[in-house]
Amino acid sequence: MMNLYVDMDGVISDFDEFIKDYYPEMKHHERFRKAVTEENVFEVLDDQEGGLLLMETIEDLKVKYGDKLQVNFLTSVGTKDPELGTIVAQQKQKWLDDRKYLFKPLFFTEKKFKAKYAHEKALLIDDRPGSVEPFREAGGRAILHTNASMTVEALIEHLEVMDG
């Protein structure tokens, strides 16, 4: 079976756009907590530019490959605080539900944990080199997401090779 893992923030949702001007005078962990607890930030994020195109392509590829392809979101909650992490996970799930994205999310406290899902028929789409490189080193394939059209092209190519 082929596994496709899709990061959320920076790939399909735009956390950076929200947080860049949000109380910049505060320390990161304080403004993160405030954004989560007071703004429900992960429920209200905009779609990342090209995110809809990427998700439409992934949904089409899931139909094409059927049971040979399992798709999951692989995303960090951005904190080691279990209570705050639970809130983030709930907000991210609501964001996915609101868009009717049915693939199951897998939540982590740190991006380095993504590599534990790597294997020769696993593909990660992520916008952070700090997630992509460990995934590759652990034996998986990875696409460093910079824009949707390039990611879609690479995704199709990777799946064709993995299926062959």
DRENMI-468335 format. One line per 4 residues: number of its first residue (from 0); their letters; for each residue x, y, z of N, C-alpha, C. Coordinates in nm, 2 decimals, always signed. Atoms other than C-alpha are relative to their C-alpha. Example, Ala and Ser with C-alpha at 12.3 -4.5 7.8 and 13.67 -1.06 7.14 Angstrom:
% DRENMI-468335
0	AS	+0.09 -0.12 +0.00 +1.23 -0.45 +0.78 +0.09 +0.12 +0.00 ~ -0.09 -0.11 +0.00 +1.37 -0.11 +0.71 -0.08 +0.11 +0.08
***
This chain:
% DRENMI-468335
0	MMNL	+0.08 -0.12 +0.00 +0.00 +0.00 +0.00 +0.09 +0.12 +0.00 ~ -0.07 -0.13 +0.01 +0.11 +0.35 -0.08 -0.06 +0.09 +0.11 ~ +0.05 -0.10 -0.10 +0.08 +0.62 +0.20 +0.04 +0.14 -0.05 ~ -0.02 -0.15 +0.03 +0.04 +0.99 +0.12 -0.03 +0.07 +0.13
4	YVDM	+0.01 -0.08 -0.12 +0.10 +1.22 +0.42 +0.01 +0.15 -0.04 ~ +0.01 -0.14 +0.04 +0.00 +1.58 +0.38 +0.00 +0.09 +0.12 ~ +0.00 -0.10 -0.10 +0.10 +1.86 +0.61 -0.11 +0.10 -0.02 ~ +0.11 -0.10 +0.01 -0.16 +2.12 +0.69 +0.05 +0.14 -0.01
8	DGVI	-0.04 -0.14 -0.01 +0.00 +2.45 +0.79 +0.11 +0.03 -0.10 ~ -0.09 -0.03 +0.11 +0.18 +2.60 +0.49 -0.01 -0.08 -0.13 ~ +0.03 +0.08 +0.12 +0.05 +2.34 +0.25 -0.15 +0.02 -0.04 ~ +0.14 -0.02 +0.04 -0.33 +2.36 +0.26 -0.07 +0.11 +0.08
12	SDFD	+0.05 -0.11 -0.08 -0.39 +2.62 +0.54 +0.11 +0.10 +0.02 ~ -0.10 -0.11 -0.01 -0.22 +2.95 +0.59 +0.02 +0.06 +0.14 ~ -0.03 -0.05 -0.14 -0.10 +2.99 +0.95 +0.09 +0.12 +0.00 ~ -0.10 -0.11 +0.00 +0.19 +3.22 +0.86 -0.07 +0.13 -0.02
16	EFIK	+0.07 -0.12 +0.04 -0.04 +3.48 +0.71 -0.07 +0.06 +0.13 ~ +0.08 -0.04 -0.12 -0.25 +3.49 +1.03 +0.10 +0.05 +0.11 ~ -0.08 -0.02 -0.11 +0.03 +3.49 +1.28 +0.10 +0.12 -0.02 ~ -0.11 -0.10 +0.02 +0.28 +3.74 +1.12 -0.03 +0.13 +0.06
20	DYYP	+0.03 -0.13 -0.05 +0.10 +4.05 +1.24 -0.08 -0.01 +0.13 ~ +0.08 +0.02 -0.12 -0.07 +3.90 +1.55 +0.08 +0.02 +0.12 ~ -0.07 -0.04 -0.12 +0.06 +4.07 +1.86 +0.15 -0.03 -0.01 ~ -0.14 +0.03 +0.02 +0.42 +4.07 +1.73 +0.09 +0.03 +0.12
24	EMKH	-0.08 -0.03 -0.12 +0.55 +4.22 +2.06 +0.00 -0.11 +0.10 ~ +0.00 +0.11 -0.10 +0.46 +3.90 +2.25 +0.10 -0.11 -0.04 ~ -0.08 +0.12 +0.03 +0.68 +3.60 +2.28 -0.08 -0.10 -0.08 ~ +0.07 +0.09 +0.09 +0.60 +3.33 +2.03 -0.10 -0.09 +0.07
28	HERF	+0.08 +0.10 -0.07 +0.46 +3.08 +2.28 -0.13 +0.07 +0.06 ~ +0.11 -0.07 -0.05 +0.24 +3.35 +2.44 -0.10 +0.04 -0.10 ~ +0.10 -0.03 +0.10 +0.09 +3.47 +2.12 -0.06 -0.12 -0.07 ~ +0.06 +0.13 +0.05 +0.04 +3.11 +2.00 -0.11 -0.04 +0.09
32	RKAV	+0.11 +0.03 -0.10 -0.16 +3.04 +2.32 -0.12 +0.09 -0.02 ~ +0.11 -0.10 +0.01 -0.36 +3.36 +2.28 -0.08 -0.02 -0.13 ~ +0.06 +0.02 +0.13 -0.43 +3.29 +1.91 -0.09 -0.13 +0.01 ~ +0.08 +0.12 -0.01 -0.55 +2.94 +1.99 -0.12 +0.01 +0.10
36	TEEN	+0.10 +0.00 -0.10 -0.75 +3.01 +2.31 -0.10 +0.12 -0.02 ~ +0.09 -0.11 +0.02 -0.90 +3.35 +2.21 -0.05 +0.02 -0.14 ~ +0.04 -0.03 +0.14 -0.92 +3.35 +1.83 -0.04 -0.13 -0.07 ~ +0.03 +0.13 +0.07 -0.97 +2.97 +1.76 +0.07 +0.00 -0.13
40	VFEV	-0.08 -0.03 +0.12 -0.69 +3.04 +1.51 -0.01 -0.12 -0.11 ~ -0.01 +0.11 +0.10 -0.68 +2.69 +1.35 -0.14 -0.03 -0.06 ~ +0.14 +0.01 +0.06 -1.06 +2.70 +1.28 -0.02 +0.10 -0.11 ~ +0.03 -0.11 +0.08 -1.04 +3.03 +1.10 +0.10 +0.03 -0.11
44	LDDQ	-0.11 -0.03 +0.09 -0.73 +3.01 +0.89 -0.05 +0.00 -0.15 ~ +0.03 +0.00 +0.14 -0.75 +3.09 +0.52 +0.06 -0.12 -0.06 ~ -0.07 +0.10 +0.08 -0.67 +2.83 +0.26 +0.13 +0.05 -0.05 ~ -0.13 -0.04 +0.06 -0.31 +2.83 +0.15 -0.02 +0.02 -0.15
48	EGGL	+0.01 -0.01 +0.15 -0.27 +2.96 -0.20 +0.03 -0.13 -0.07 ~ -0.02 +0.13 +0.08 -0.31 +2.66 -0.43 -0.05 -0.12 +0.08 ~ +0.04 +0.11 -0.08 -0.44 +2.45 -0.14 -0.12 -0.08 -0.05 ~ +0.12 +0.06 +0.05 -0.77 +2.38 -0.30 +0.03 -0.09 -0.12
52	LLME	-0.05 +0.08 +0.12 -0.60 +2.27 -0.63 +0.07 -0.13 +0.05 ~ -0.07 +0.11 -0.05 -0.38 +2.04 -0.43 -0.09 -0.10 +0.05 ~ +0.09 +0.10 -0.06 -0.66 +1.88 -0.24 -0.10 -0.06 -0.10 ~ +0.08 +0.06 +0.11 -0.88 +1.84 -0.55 +0.08 -0.11 -0.07
56	TIED	-0.09 +0.10 +0.07 -0.58 +1.66 -0.71 +0.01 -0.13 +0.09 ~ -0.02 +0.11 -0.09 -0.53 +1.44 -0.40 -0.13 -0.08 +0.00 ~ +0.13 +0.07 +0.00 -0.90 +1.35 -0.40 -0.02 -0.08 -0.13 ~ +0.01 +0.07 +0.13 -0.89 +1.26 -0.77 +0.10 -0.12 +0.00
60	LKVK	-0.10 +0.11 +0.00 -0.57 +1.05 -0.71 -0.05 -0.12 +0.09 ~ +0.05 +0.10 -0.09 -0.74 +0.87 -0.42 -0.11 -0.09 -0.08 ~ +0.09 +0.08 +0.08 -1.02 +0.77 -0.66 +0.07 -0.09 -0.10 ~ -0.08 +0.08 +0.10 -0.77 +0.66 -0.92 +0.06 -0.12 +0.06
64	YGDK	-0.07 +0.11 -0.06 -0.57 +0.44 -0.69 -0.08 -0.08 +0.10 ~ +0.09 +0.08 -0.09 -0.85 +0.33 -0.46 +0.07 -0.04 +0.13 ~ -0.05 +0.06 -0.12 -0.74 +0.10 -0.18 +0.16 -0.01 +0.00 ~ -0.14 +0.00 +0.00 -0.38 +0.11 -0.30 +0.07 +0.12 +0.06
68	LQVN	-0.05 -0.12 -0.06 -0.34 +0.46 -0.16 -0.08 +0.04 +0.12 ~ +0.06 -0.05 -0.12 -0.41 +0.57 +0.19 +0.06 +0.14 +0.02 ~ -0.03 -0.14 -0.02 -0.41 +0.95 +0.26 -0.03 +0.04 +0.14 ~ +0.02 -0.05 -0.14 -0.36 +1.11 +0.60 +0.06 +0.14 +0.00
72	FLTS	-0.07 -0.12 -0.04 -0.29 +1.46 +0.72 +0.10 -0.03 +0.11 ~ -0.10 +0.02 -0.10 +0.03 +1.46 +0.92 +0.04 +0.14 +0.05 ~ -0.01 -0.14 -0.04 +0.04 +1.78 +1.12 +0.03 +0.02 +0.15 ~ -0.04 -0.02 -0.14 +0.19 +1.92 +1.44 -0.11 +0.09 +0.07
76	VGTK	+0.08 -0.09 -0.08 -0.01 +2.08 +1.72 +0.07 +0.12 +0.05 ~ -0.08 -0.12 -0.02 +0.27 +2.32 +1.77 +0.04 +0.03 +0.15 ~ -0.03 -0.02 -0.14 +0.31 +2.27 +2.15 +0.01 -0.13 +0.07 ~ -0.01 +0.12 -0.08 +0.41 +2.02 +2.41 -0.10 +0.00 +0.11
80	DPEL	+0.11 -0.01 -0.10 +0.13 +2.14 +2.64 -0.11 -0.09 -0.04 ~ +0.11 +0.09 +0.04 -0.12 +1.85 +2.63 -0.14 +0.06 -0.01 ~ +0.13 -0.07 +0.00 -0.42 +2.07 +2.71 -0.01 +0.09 -0.13 ~ +0.00 -0.09 +0.12 -0.33 +2.33 +2.44 +0.00 -0.08 -0.13
84	GTIV	-0.01 +0.09 +0.11 -0.24 +2.05 +2.20 -0.14 -0.06 -0.04 ~ +0.14 +0.05 +0.02 -0.59 +1.90 +2.24 -0.09 +0.10 -0.07 ~ +0.08 -0.11 +0.06 -0.75 +2.23 +2.16 +0.04 +0.03 -0.15 ~ -0.05 -0.02 +0.14 -0.53 +2.28 +1.85 -0.05 -0.11 -0.09
88	AQQK	+0.05 +0.11 +0.08 -0.62 +1.93 +1.73 -0.15 +0.01 -0.03 ~ +0.15 -0.02 +0.03 -0.99 +2.00 +1.77 -0.03 +0.11 -0.10 ~ +0.02 -0.11 +0.10 -0.96 +2.33 +1.58 +0.04 -0.05 -0.14 ~ -0.04 +0.04 +0.13 -0.77 +2.17 +1.30 -0.10 -0.10 -0.06
92	QKWL	+0.10 +0.09 +0.04 -1.02 +1.89 +1.28 -0.13 +0.07 -0.05 ~ +0.11 -0.08 +0.04 -1.30 +2.15 +1.26 +0.03 +0.06 -0.14 ~ -0.04 -0.06 +0.13 -1.11 +2.33 +0.98 -0.02 -0.10 -0.12 ~ +0.01 +0.11 +0.11 -1.09 +2.00 +0.78 -0.15 -0.04 -0.02
96	DDRK	+0.14 +0.04 +0.02 -1.45 +1.91 +0.85 -0.08 +0.11 -0.07 ~ +0.07 -0.11 +0.06 -1.57 +2.26 +0.74 +0.02 -0.01 -0.15 ~ -0.03 +0.01 +0.14 -1.40 +2.19 +0.40 -0.04 -0.14 -0.06 ~ +0.04 +0.14 +0.04 -1.53 +1.83 +0.39 +0.12 -0.08 -0.05
100	YLFK	-0.11 +0.08 +0.03 -1.18 +1.69 +0.37 -0.01 -0.13 +0.10 ~ +0.04 +0.12 -0.08 -1.24 +1.33 +0.49 +0.12 -0.08 +0.04 ~ -0.12 +0.08 -0.03 -0.88 +1.20 +0.52 +0.03 +0.03 +0.15 ~ -0.03 -0.01 -0.14 -0.78 +1.13 +0.88 +0.12 +0.07 +0.03
104	PLFF	-0.12 -0.06 -0.04 -0.54 +1.36 +1.05 +0.07 -0.07 +0.11 ~ -0.09 +0.05 -0.10 -0.25 +1.24 +1.26 +0.07 +0.11 +0.06 ~ -0.05 -0.12 -0.07 -0.14 +1.49 +1.52 +0.13 -0.03 +0.08 ~ -0.12 +0.02 -0.07 +0.21 +1.53 +1.67 +0.04 +0.13 +0.07
108	TEKK	-0.05 -0.11 -0.08 +0.38 +1.76 +1.92 +0.12 +0.07 -0.07 ~ -0.12 -0.05 +0.06 +0.70 +1.80 +1.71 +0.01 -0.06 -0.14 ~ -0.01 +0.04 +0.14 +0.77 +1.78 +1.33 +0.09 -0.12 -0.02 ~ -0.09 +0.11 +0.01 +1.05 +1.53 +1.39 -0.07 -0.14 +0.00
112	FKAK	+0.07 +0.13 -0.02 +0.79 +1.26 +1.47 -0.06 -0.05 -0.14 ~ +0.06 +0.04 +0.13 +0.67 +1.26 +1.10 +0.09 -0.11 -0.06 ~ -0.09 +0.10 +0.07 +0.97 +1.05 +1.00 -0.03 -0.14 +0.04 ~ +0.03 +0.14 -0.04 +0.84 +0.75 +1.19 -0.10 -0.06 -0.09
116	YAHE	+0.09 +0.05 +0.10 +0.59 +0.71 +0.91 +0.06 -0.03 -0.13 ~ -0.07 +0.02 +0.13 +0.85 +0.69 +0.64 +0.03 -0.15 -0.03 ~ -0.03 +0.13 +0.06 +0.89 +0.38 +0.43 +0.01 +0.02 -0.15 ~ -0.03 -0.02 +0.14 +0.97 +0.31 +0.07 -0.12 +0.04 -0.09
120	KALL	+0.13 -0.04 +0.07 +0.60 +0.36 -0.04 -0.07 +0.10 +0.07 ~ +0.06 -0.11 -0.07 +0.54 +0.66 +0.18 +0.05 +0.13 -0.06 ~ -0.03 -0.13 +0.05 +0.53 +1.01 +0.05 -0.06 +0.11 +0.09 ~ +0.04 -0.11 -0.09 +0.52 +1.33 +0.26 +0.00 +0.13 -0.09
124	IDDR	+0.00 -0.13 +0.06 +0.42 +1.67 +0.13 +0.00 +0.10 +0.11 ~ -0.02 -0.09 -0.11 +0.55 +1.94 +0.36 +0.07 +0.12 -0.04 ~ -0.07 -0.12 +0.04 +0.67 +2.30 +0.34 +0.12 +0.03 +0.08 ~ -0.11 -0.02 -0.09 +0.94 +2.26 +0.60 +0.11 -0.10 -0.03
128	PGSV	-0.12 +0.09 +0.02 +1.29 +2.12 +0.52 +0.02 -0.09 +0.13 ~ -0.02 +0.07 -0.13 +1.30 +2.02 +0.89 -0.09 -0.13 +0.01 ~ +0.08 +0.11 +0.00 +1.03 +1.77 +0.82 +0.03 -0.09 -0.12 ~ -0.03 +0.07 +0.13 +1.12 +1.67 +0.46 +0.13 -0.09 +0.01
132	EPFR	-0.13 +0.07 +0.00 +1.48 +1.57 +0.52 +0.00 -0.12 +0.09 ~ +0.00 +0.12 -0.08 +1.43 +1.34 +0.82 -0.09 -0.11 -0.06 ~ +0.09 +0.10 +0.06 +1.14 +1.17 +0.63 +0.08 -0.07 -0.11 ~ -0.08 +0.06 +0.10 +1.37 +1.11 +0.34 +0.11 -0.09 +0.06
136	EAGG	-0.11 +0.08 -0.07 +1.66 +0.99 +0.57 -0.05 -0.13 +0.06 ~ +0.06 +0.12 -0.06 +1.42 +0.74 +0.73 -0.05 -0.10 -0.11 ~ +0.04 +0.10 +0.11 +1.35 +0.58 +0.38 -0.13 +0.04 -0.07 ~ +0.12 -0.04 +0.08 +1.04 +0.77 +0.26 +0.04 +0.10 -0.11
140	RAIL	-0.01 -0.10 +0.11 +0.98 +1.00 -0.03 -0.06 +0.13 +0.06 ~ +0.06 -0.12 -0.05 +0.91 +1.37 +0.03 +0.00 +0.11 -0.11 ~ +0.00 -0.12 +0.09 +0.81 +1.68 -0.17 +0.00 +0.12 +0.09 ~ -0.01 -0.13 -0.07 +0.92 +2.02 -0.03 -0.10 +0.09 -0.07
144	HTNA	+0.10 -0.08 +0.06 +0.61 +2.22 -0.10 +0.04 +0.15 +0.00 ~ -0.02 -0.14 +0.01 +0.67 +2.56 -0.24 -0.12 +0.07 -0.08 ~ +0.12 -0.05 +0.06 +0.37 +2.60 -0.47 -0.08 -0.12 -0.05 ~ +0.09 +0.11 +0.03 +0.07 +2.39 -0.57 +0.03 -0.07 -0.13
148	SMTV	-0.02 +0.06 +0.14 +0.14 +2.34 -0.94 +0.12 -0.09 +0.00 ~ -0.12 +0.09 -0.01 +0.49 +2.20 -0.87 -0.02 -0.12 +0.08 ~ +0.03 +0.11 -0.09 +0.37 +1.99 -0.59 -0.09 -0.10 -0.07 ~ +0.09 +0.09 +0.07 +0.09 +1.84 -0.80 +0.08 -0.08 -0.10
152	EALI	-0.08 +0.07 +0.10 +0.33 +1.76 -1.08 +0.09 -0.11 +0.07 ~ -0.09 +0.10 -0.06 +0.58 +1.59 -0.84 -0.08 -0.11 +0.07 ~ +0.08 +0.10 -0.06 +0.30 +1.41 -0.66 -0.04 -0.11 -0.10 ~ +0.04 +0.09 +0.11 +0.17 +1.25 -0.98 +0.12 -0.09 -0.04
156	EHLE	-0.12 +0.08 +0.04 +0.52 +1.14 -1.07 +0.04 -0.10 +0.11 ~ -0.04 +0.09 -0.11 +0.60 +0.99 -0.73 -0.10 -0.11 +0.01 ~ +0.10 +0.11 -0.01 +0.28 +0.79 -0.72 +0.01 -0.09 -0.11 ~ -0.01 +0.09 +0.12 +0.33 +0.66 -1.07 +0.12 -0.10 +0.03
160	VMDG	-0.12 +0.09 -0.03 +0.68 +0.53 -0.96 -0.03 -0.09 +0.11 ~ +0.03 +0.08 -0.11 +0.56 +0.40 -0.63 -0.10 -0.12 -0.03 ~ +0.11 +0.10 +0.04 +0.27 +0.21 -0.80 +0.06 -0.10 -0.10 ~ -0.06 +0.09 +0.11 +0.50 +0.06 -1.07 +0.08 -0.11 +0.04
***
